[in-house]
Amino acid sequence: MMLVDSHCHLNFPDFKDDREAVIARARVAGVTVMQTICTELEEFEEVSGIAEAHEGIYCSIGVHPNESGEKRRAGVEDLLSRTSHPKVIGVGETGLDYHYETSAREVQQESFRIHIAAARQSGLPLIVHTRDADEDTVSILTEEMKKGAFMGLIHCFTATRFLARKAVEMGMYISLSGIISFKNAEDIRATVKDLPLDRLLIETDAPFLAPLPHRGKRNEPAFVAHTNRKLAEIRGISEEESARATTENFFRLFDKAKRPA
């Protein structure tokens, strides 16, 4: 049973002392492919270096909305110049975060549109972070789709059925984290149950959001197996079918990634 962790942060300090052991445990758990995500331009060299050093690990290029302030602002060319890297398979994470608002909303929205332009021009999928910003996220995605199509996904889905439905209608995918196992996530599970299986991916967002039975601990890519198990339970299918579907969906969306031999 092959699993993919479509979104993690292997460069974060949480993994500084045991990154190789974390990767090894993921392999043992059947996680053959991981995407380690870039959240600001300054960390791209480190993120891409981890991907370069390991078979089956890929990365993205992007600036998180909470990091999109004036000092860290990226232009389209800043992003495009890095999309040609052989291990870069996605643009992001980008989007809107109105929960913390460490960057002004107008700045986040501008950065979001810049990333969309880079995704459109490069042909790589857009990785969208959205928190407490459903209406503006849908509005910007809809406006930008009219300028020219692009592929993408809503990562770490915690939003409303409205956003999920609109994203799927636009041809986008939905990525599920360990949150679907949390006791207070009934609304999210109800939405996930009704979404098309061929649009779902799984992720850890490690080191954050460890699924049950590890909630409260540091998350790591091996734990995506628990998220897959919960997704299978929600959908009433086997773990093998869930793993096969989410893995196929990953490679369909992130088609620059190479399947393991």
C-alpha positions in Angstrom: 0.0 0.0 0.0 1.7 3.2 -1.2 1.0 6.5 0.5 1.8 10.1 -0.3 2.3 12.9 2.1 1.3 15.8 -0.2 2.2 18.6 2.2 4.8 18.7 5.0 7.6 21.0 6.2 10.7 18.9 6.6 13.0 21.9 6.8 11.3 23.3 10.0 13.4 23.3 13.2 11.2 20.6 14.7 13.1 18.1 12.5 16.5 19.5 12.8 17.9 16.8 15.1 16.2 13.7 13.5 15.1 14.5 10.0 16.7 11.4 8.5 15.0 9.2 11.1 11.7 10.9 10.4 12.1 10.2 6.7 13.1 6.6 7.4 10.0 6.0 9.5 7.9 7.4 6.7 9.3 4.9 4.3 8.6 2.0 6.8 5.0 3.3 7.0 4.6 3.1 3.2 5.0 6.8 2.5 7.1 6.6 -0.6 6.5 10.2 -1.8 6.5 13.5 0.2 6.3 17.1 -0.8 8.1 19.5 1.5 6.6 23.0 1.2 8.3 26.4 0.8 6.8 29.2 2.9 9.2 32.0 2.1 11.8 32.7 -0.5 14.6 32.7 2.0 14.1 29.1 2.8 13.9 27.8 -0.8 17.5 26.7 -0.9 17.1 24.6 2.3 13.8 23.1 1.1 15.0 22.2 -2.3 18.2 20.8 -0.8 16.2 18.3 1.2 14.3 17.3 -1.9 17.6 17.0 -3.9 19.1 14.7 -1.3 16.2 12.2 -1.2 14.5 10.1 -3.8 10.8 10.5 -3.7 10.9 13.9 -1.9 9.7 16.9 -3.9 9.2 20.6 -3.0 7.3 23.7 -3.9 8.1 27.4 -4.3 6.0 30.0 -2.6 5.4 32.5 0.2 2.8 31.7 2.9 0.2 34.5 3.3 1.4 35.1 6.9 4.9 35.7 5.4 3.7 37.9 2.5 4.6 41.3 4.1 6.7 43.9 2.4 10.1 42.4 3.4 9.3 39.0 2.0 7.2 39.9 -1.1 7.8 37.8 -4.1 7.1 38.7 -7.7 6.0 36.4 -10.5 9.6 36.1 -11.9 10.9 35.3 -8.4 8.6 32.3 -8.4 9.0 31.3 -12.1 12.8 31.4 -11.9 12.6 28.5 -9.4 9.8 26.4 -11.0 12.3 25.0 -13.5 14.1 23.2 -10.6 13.6 19.4 -11.3 12.2 18.8 -7.8 9.8 21.8 -7.7 6.3 20.4 -8.4 4.0 23.1 -7.0 3.5 26.8 -6.5 2.8 27.8 -2.9 1.7 27.6 -0.3 -0.1 30.8 -0.9 -3.6 32.1 -0.2 -5.4 34.0 2.5 -5.2 33.8 6.3 -7.6 36.2 8.0 -7.3 34.3 11.4 -3.8 35.7 12.4 -3.6 38.5 9.8 0.2 39.0 10.4 0.1 40.5 6.9 -2.5 43.0 5.7 -5.4 41.5 3.7 -4.6 43.6 0.7 -1.0 42.4 0.7 -2.1 38.7 1.0 -4.5 39.1 -1.8 -1.8 40.7 -4.1 0.6 37.9 -3.2 -2.1 35.3 -3.9 -2.7 36.7 -7.4 1.0 36.7 -8.1 1.3 33.0 -7.2 -1.7 32.2 -9.4 0.0 34.0 -12.3 3.1 31.9 -11.7 1.1 28.7 -11.5 -0.7 29.6 -14.7 2.5 30.4 -16.6 4.5 27.5 -15.2 1.8 24.9 -15.5 2.4 23.7 -12.0 -0.4 23.3 -9.5 -1.3 26.1 -7.0 -1.2 25.1 -3.3 -3.8 27.2 -1.5 -3.9 27.9 2.2 -7.2 29.5 3.3 -8.3 30.2 6.9 -11.4 32.3 7.8 -11.3 33.7 4.3 -13.7 31.5 2.3 -15.6 34.3 0.4 -12.4 36.1 -0.7 -10.6 32.9 -1.6 -13.5 31.8 -3.9 -13.8 35.3 -5.3 -10.1 35.6 -6.2 -9.9 32.0 -7.6 -13.1 32.6 -9.7 -11.7 36.0 -11.1 -8.4 34.5 -11.9 -9.8 31.4 -13.6 -11.5 33.7 -16.1 -8.1 35.1 -17.0 -6.8 31.6 -17.8 -7.1 28.2 -16.4 -4.7 26.7 -13.8 -4.7 23.6 -11.6 -4.5 23.6 -7.8 -5.8 22.3 -4.5 -7.1 23.6 -1.2 -4.5 22.2 1.3 -5.3 21.1 4.9 -9.1 21.5 4.3 -10.8 23.1 7.3 -13.2 25.4 5.5 -16.9 25.2 4.6 -18.9 23.0 2.2 -19.3 26.2 0.1 -15.6 26.5 -0.5 -15.1 22.8 -1.1 -17.9 22.7 -3.7 -16.7 25.8 -5.5 -13.1 24.5 -5.6 -14.2 21.2 -7.1 -16.4 23.0 -9.6 -13.3 24.9 -10.7 -11.5 21.6 -11.2 -9.4 21.9 -8.1 -8.6 19.2 -5.5 -9.0 19.0 -1.7 -6.2 17.9 0.6 -7.1 16.4 4.0 -5.0 16.5 7.1 -5.1 14.8 10.5 -7.9 17.3 11.4 -10.4 14.8 9.9 -9.7 12.6 12.9 -10.4 15.3 15.5 -13.5 14.8 17.7 -14.8 18.3 16.9 -14.5 17.9 13.1 -17.9 16.5 12.4 -18.8 19.2 9.9 -15.5 18.6 8.0 -16.1 14.8 7.9 -19.6 15.4 6.6 -18.3 17.5 3.8 -15.5 15.0 3.0 -18.0 12.2 2.8 -19.8 13.9 -0.1 -16.8 15.1 -2.1 -15.7 13.2 -5.2 -13.1 10.6 -4.2 -11.1 11.4 -7.4 -10.4 14.9 -6.0 -9.0 14.0 -2.6 -5.4 14.0 -1.4 -4.0 13.4 2.1 -1.3 15.2 4.0 0.2 15.7 7.4 1.2 19.5 7.4 3.9 18.1 9.7 5.1 19.2 12.2 1.6 20.5 12.9 -1.8 18.8 13.4 -0.9 15.3 14.3 -3.9 13.0 13.8 -5.3 10.7 16.5 -3.8 8.8 18.2 -0.9 11.2 18.2 -2.8 14.5 18.6 -0.8 17.0 20.7 2.5 15.5 19.6 4.9 16.5 16.8 3.4 15.4 13.5 5.6 13.6 10.9 5.0 12.1 7.5 4.6 8.5 8.8 1.4 9.6 10.5 -0.4 10.2 7.2 -1.3 6.5 7.4 -3.7 7.4 10.2 -5.3 10.1 8.1 -5.7 7.6 5.3 -7.3 5.2 7.7 -9.8 7.8 8.9 -10.6 8.8 5.3 -11.3 5.2 4.5 -13.7 5.0 7.5 -15.5 8.2 6.5 -16.0 7.0 2.9 -16.8 3.4 3.9 -14.0 1.9 1.8 -10.9 -0.1 2.5 -7.6 1.6 3.5 -6.1 0.1 0.3 -8.7 1.8 -1.9 -8.3 5.1 -0.1 -4.5 4.9 -0.4 -4.8 4.0 -4.1 -7.2 6.8 -4.9 -5.3 9.6 -3.0 -2.0 8.4 -4.5 -3.4 8.4 -8.0 -4.9 11.9 -7.5 -1.6 13.2 -6.3 0.2 12.1 -9.4 -2.5 13.3 -11.7 -2.3 16.8 -10.1 1.4 17.0 -9.4 2.3 15.4 -12.7 5.9 16.6 -12.6 6.5 14.1 -9.8 7.8 10.7 -10.8 6.2 7.6 -9.6 8.5 5.3 -7.6 9.9 2.4 -9.5 
